[in-house]
Amino acid sequence: MVQPISVFKGLEGVYVTESALSLIDSENGVLYYAGYDVKELVERSSFEEVVFLMLHQRLPTSSEFTEFLKLLRRSQELEPIHIETIRKYAGVTDILSLLAMLIVLEGRGKIGGNSNDFNAAVNAVAKMGSFFSTIIRVRYGGDYIPPRRDLSFPENLLYMMNGEVPSREHADVLDDLLILHAEHGIPASTFASLVAASTLSDLYSSIAAGILALKGPLHGGASEASYAQALSIGSVEKVPEWVQLTLSEKKKIMGFGHRVYKIYDPRATIVKNIIARFMGSMNSEVKKVYEITRALEEYGEKYLASRGIYPNVDLWTPILYRMIGLPADSFTALFAVSRTAGWVAHILEYWRENKLIRPLHLYVGERPRKYIPLELRTGS
């Protein structure tokens, strides 16, 4: 007797690899990086230290961290070919596509499969930050500003974008956001990176695969879609009617629901706590989006919580992105900068026992048919 074949659409519930990088405790609403609660890392660590943690699955000693920072900050400097590419394309393509182009350019001549290539991994994280900042600066009429080695990664990101050393508050907020998005298991973008890496493509091209997987609003693009959604609603008073109409039309409310979390996204809780610290310093636009978002969460949960659909991190992050001055079309690209830490760590980890990722599909088309010459076909 032929056994029925199960097809798992979207690979939901399917384990594709082993990893020591992160644990998503979906029942209790806790996210761990290499055993550390991400909430504690946001409160006590830095993005730079988290990058080290991702690559080594442990925290650095003081001397190790000093050397690591030297490598990271040295790697943030761009070459003339990067700058010229940004000048040429920054105004004619979206940020994510240009990031993919630049990171592929960075990998020219490289080969894949080296699970110990930590320098390349650090270089990829560093370059992505500088690519991001320079693209935004050039798009708004500025030109390349070299990084400063006395500034942290988030400080340099804002400095290279704006031409001014950022406030401690803005740098700290960005640092927290970078940590929160550094790693999250095997979502679409990380899986895309692993698929490319499993062919022994180079590290940088594999990152590009992850970047391009972020472009859809169901993954990395969700924060930009959530922000646009709040602006389209327009006011707190319109939220109830908008929610009811959206649900009646069976449309998705951006910022709600998650493939893994069936309770409140712990990262959203952390972001809300950060927002609470800065309520007094928000401009009118950000306050308006905040009020709409708060009403959307309160009203949306009335209808969605019973179905196991709760707010996720993308509902709230746009408020902080805008507060620190990021353009509305750059949220997903910043996500890519942060998640590069997770991508490179997963790639190096996977290469230790590499196996080409090659799933099957269940054929449901026509059975073998005979070819009929064109002149003899009479139609169906």
C-alpha positions in Angstrom: 0.0 0.0 0.0 1.4 3.4 -1.0 1.7 5.7 2.0 0.2 9.2 1.5 2.8 12.0 1.2 2.6 15.0 3.5 3.3 18.4 2.1 4.2 21.1 4.6 3.4 24.4 2.8 5.8 27.1 3.9 7.8 24.4 5.8 5.7 25.2 8.8 6.7 23.0 11.7 9.6 21.5 9.8 13.1 21.5 11.3 15.7 22.0 8.6 18.9 22.3 10.7 20.4 22.4 14.2 21.6 25.7 15.7 23.1 27.0 18.9 22.4 30.6 18.0 18.9 31.3 19.4 16.0 29.8 21.2 12.4 31.1 20.8 10.4 30.1 23.8 7.0 30.7 22.2 5.0 29.4 25.1 6.6 31.7 27.7 7.4 34.6 25.4 11.1 34.7 25.8 13.9 35.0 23.2 17.4 33.8 23.9 20.6 34.5 22.0 23.1 31.6 22.7 21.4 31.1 26.1 21.1 34.8 27.0 17.7 36.5 27.4 17.5 39.2 24.8 15.9 41.5 27.3 19.0 41.3 29.5 21.2 41.8 26.4 19.3 45.0 25.5 19.6 46.3 29.0 23.2 45.4 29.7 25.1 44.6 26.5 25.8 46.3 23.1 25.2 45.3 19.5 28.9 44.9 19.0 29.1 42.4 21.8 26.1 40.6 20.5 27.8 40.2 17.1 30.7 38.5 18.9 28.2 36.4 20.8 26.6 35.3 17.6 29.9 34.3 16.0 31.3 32.5 19.0 28.3 31.5 21.0 29.9 33.1 24.1 30.6 36.6 25.4 34.1 38.0 24.9 36.8 38.7 27.5 37.9 42.3 27.8 41.0 41.8 25.7 39.1 39.8 23.1 36.5 42.5 22.8 39.1 45.2 22.4 40.6 43.4 19.4 37.2 42.6 18.0 36.2 46.3 18.1 39.4 47.3 16.3 38.5 44.8 13.5 34.9 45.9 13.3 35.6 49.6 13.2 38.4 49.2 10.7 36.1 47.2 8.5 33.5 50.0 8.4 35.5 52.1 6.0 34.3 52.0 2.4 36.4 51.7 -0.8 36.1 54.0 -3.8 34.2 51.3 -5.7 31.5 51.2 -3.0 31.1 55.0 -2.9 30.9 55.3 -6.7 28.3 52.5 -6.9 26.2 54.3 -4.2 26.4 57.6 -6.0 25.3 56.0 -9.3 22.4 54.0 -7.9 21.2 55.6 -4.7 18.6 57.7 -6.4 17.3 55.2 -8.9 16.7 52.0 -6.8 15.4 51.0 -3.4 17.8 50.7 -0.5 17.5 46.9 -0.1 18.3 46.2 -3.8 21.4 48.5 -3.5 22.5 46.8 -0.3 22.3 43.5 -2.1 24.3 44.9 -5.0 27.0 46.3 -2.7 27.4 43.2 -0.5 27.8 41.0 -3.7 30.4 43.5 -4.9 32.2 43.1 -1.6 32.4 39.3 -2.1 33.9 39.5 -5.6 36.5 36.8 -6.0 35.7 35.1 -2.7 34.8 31.4 -2.2 32.4 29.8 0.2 32.5 27.0 2.7 35.0 28.3 5.3 33.3 27.9 8.6 36.1 29.7 10.4 36.1 32.9 8.3 35.2 35.1 11.2 37.0 38.1 9.7 34.7 38.0 6.6 31.7 37.8 8.9 32.7 40.8 10.9 33.6 42.7 7.7 30.1 41.9 6.3 28.4 43.3 9.4 30.6 46.4 9.4 30.2 47.1 5.7 26.4 46.7 5.8 26.2 49.5 8.4 28.3 51.8 6.3 26.5 50.9 3.1 23.2 51.7 4.8 24.2 55.1 6.2 26.0 56.2 3.0 23.0 55.3 0.8 20.7 57.4 2.9 23.1 60.3 3.0 23.6 60.3 -0.8 19.9 59.9 -1.5 19.3 63.1 0.4 22.0 65.1 -1.3 25.1 64.5 0.9 28.2 62.6 0.3 30.3 59.9 2.0 31.5 60.6 5.5 34.2 58.2 6.7 33.5 56.4 10.0 35.3 57.4 13.1 37.1 54.8 15.1 36.3 56.5 18.4 32.5 56.0 17.8 30.5 52.8 18.4 28.7 51.0 15.6 25.3 52.7 16.2 27.0 56.0 16.7 28.9 55.7 13.4 25.7 54.6 11.6 23.9 57.8 12.6 27.1 60.0 12.2 27.7 58.7 8.7 24.1 59.3 7.8 23.6 62.7 9.3 27.1 64.2 9.5 26.7 64.9 13.3 27.7 62.8 16.3 24.3 61.6 17.6 23.0 62.1 21.1 23.6 59.4 23.6 19.8 58.7 23.7 19.5 58.2 20.0 22.6 56.0 19.8 21.3 53.9 22.7 17.9 53.5 21.1 19.5 52.4 17.8 21.8 50.0 19.7 18.7 48.4 21.4 16.9 48.0 18.0 20.0 46.4 16.4 20.2 43.9 19.3 16.5 43.1 19.1 16.7 42.3 15.3 20.1 40.6 15.3 18.8 37.0 15.2 15.5 35.1 15.2 15.9 31.5 14.2 15.2 30.5 10.6 12.7 33.0 9.1 12.5 33.4 5.3 15.6 35.6 5.0 17.9 33.4 7.1 16.7 30.3 5.2 17.3 32.0 1.9 20.9 32.7 3.1 21.4 29.1 4.1 20.0 27.8 0.8 22.6 29.9 -1.0 25.3 29.1 1.4 24.6 25.3 1.1 25.7 25.5 -2.5 29.0 26.8 -1.3 28.3 30.2 -2.7 30.4 32.9 -1.0 29.4 34.4 2.3 28.6 37.8 0.8 26.4 36.4 -2.0 24.6 34.3 0.6 23.9 37.5 2.6 22.5 39.1 -0.6 19.9 36.2 -0.8 18.8 37.1 2.7 18.5 40.8 1.9 16.3 40.2 -1.1 14.0 37.8 0.9 13.4 40.8 3.2 11.6 42.9 0.6 8.2 41.3 1.1 5.8 42.9 3.6 5.2 39.5 5.3 8.8 39.5 6.6 11.3 42.4 6.9 9.0 44.9 5.1 6.4 44.6 7.9 7.7 47.6 9.9 7.4 49.9 6.9 4.0 48.5 6.1 2.9 49.0 9.7 4.1 52.7 9.6 2.2 53.3 6.4 -0.8 51.6 7.9 -0.9 54.0 10.8 -0.6 57.0 8.6 -3.4 55.8 6.3 -5.7 55.3 9.3 -5.1 59.0 10.1 -6.4 59.4 13.6 -7.3 57.5 16.7 -11.0 58.1 16.2 -10.9 56.1 12.9 -9.3 53.0 14.4 -12.4 51.1 15.4 -14.1 51.5 12.0 -10.8 50.8 10.1 -10.2 47.5 12.1 -13.7 46.3 11.6 -13.6 47.0 7.8 -10.2 45.4 7.4 -11.2 42.3 9.2 -14.6 42.1 7.3 -12.6 42.2 4.1 -10.3 39.5 5.4 -7.2 41.7 5.0 -4.2 41.5 7.2 -3.5 44.1 9.9 0.2 44.7 9.7 2.0 44.4 13.1 -0.2 41.5 14.2 0.5 37.8 14.2 3.6 35.7 13.9 4.5 32.3 12.5 6.2 31.3 15.8 4.7 33.4 18.6 1.1 32.6 19.6 1.4 35.1 22.5 2.6 38.6 22.7 5.9 39.1 21.0 8.5 39.6 23.8 10.4 42.0 21.5 7.3 44.2 21.2 7.2 44.5 25.0 10.8 45.6 25.1 10.2 48.2 22.4 7.2 49.6 24.2 9.3 50.0 27.3 11.9 51.9 25.4 9.2 54.1 23.8 7.8 54.9 27.3 11.2 56.5 28.2 11.0 59.0 25.4 7.4 60.0 25.4 8.3 63.6 26.3 10.7 64.1 23.5 8.6 62.9 20.5 7.7 65.3 17.8 4.1 65.7 16.6 4.3 63.1 13.8 5.8 60.4 16.0 3.3 61.1 18.8 0.4 60.8 16.3 1.7 57.5 15.0 2.1 56.3 18.6 -1.4 57.2 19.6 -2.8 55.5 16.5 -0.7 52.4 17.2 -1.7 52.2 20.8 -5.4 52.4 19.8 -4.8 49.9 17.1 -3.3 47.4 19.6 -6.0 47.9 22.1 -8.9 47.5 19.6 -7.2 44.9 17.4 -6.6 42.6 20.3 -10.3 42.5 21.1 -10.9 40.7 17.8 -7.6 38.8 17.3 -6.3 37.6 20.6 -9.0 34.9 20.8 -7.5 33.5 17.6 -4.0 33.5 19.0 -3.0 36.6 17.0 -1.1 39.2 19.0 0.9 42.3 18.2 4.5 41.7 17.0 7.6 43.8 17.1 6.9 45.5 13.8 3.8 47.2 15.2 5.9 49.3 17.5 9.4 49.7 16.0 8.4 52.4 13.4 7.9 54.8 16.3 11.5 54.5 17.4 12.9 54.4 13.9 11.2 57.8 13.1 12.2 59.2 16.5 15.9 58.7 15.8 15.4 60.2 12.3 15.4 57.3 9.9 13.5 57.9 6.7 10.2 55.9 6.4 11.6 53.8 3.5 14.7 52.7 5.4 13.2 50.6 8.2 13.6 47.3 6.4 17.1 48.1 5.3 18.1 48.8 8.9 16.6 45.4 9.8 19.0 43.9 7.2 22.0 45.7 8.8 21.1 44.2 12.2 20.1 40.7 10.9 23.4 40.4 9.1 24.8 39.3 12.4 22.5 36.4 12.5 22.9 35.5 8.8 26.7 35.3 9.0 26.5 33.3 12.2 24.1 30.8 10.7 26.1 30.5 7.5 29.3 29.7 9.4 27.5 27.3 11.7 25.9 25.5 8.7 29.2 25.2 6.8 30.6 23.1 9.7 28.5 20.2 8.4 27.3 21.5 5.1 24.7 19.7 3.1 23.1 21.0 -0.1 19.5 22.1 0.6 17.4 20.4 -2.0 13.8 19.7 -1.0 11.3 17.8 -3.1 7.9 18.8 -4.5 4.9 16.7 -4.9 3.9 16.6 -8.6 0.2 17.2 -9.2 0.2 17.9 -12.9 -0.7 15.8 -15.9 0.6 12.2 -16.3 2.8 11.4 -19.2 1.3 12.6 -22.5 2.3 12.1 -26.1 3.6 15.0 -28.1 1.3 16.0 -31.0 2.9 18.1 -33.9 1.7 21.7 -34.0 -0.1 21.2 -37.4 -2.2 18.3 -36.0 -3.5 20.1 -32.9 -7.1 20.9 -33.1 -7.7 22.4 -29.7 -9.2 21.0 -26.5 
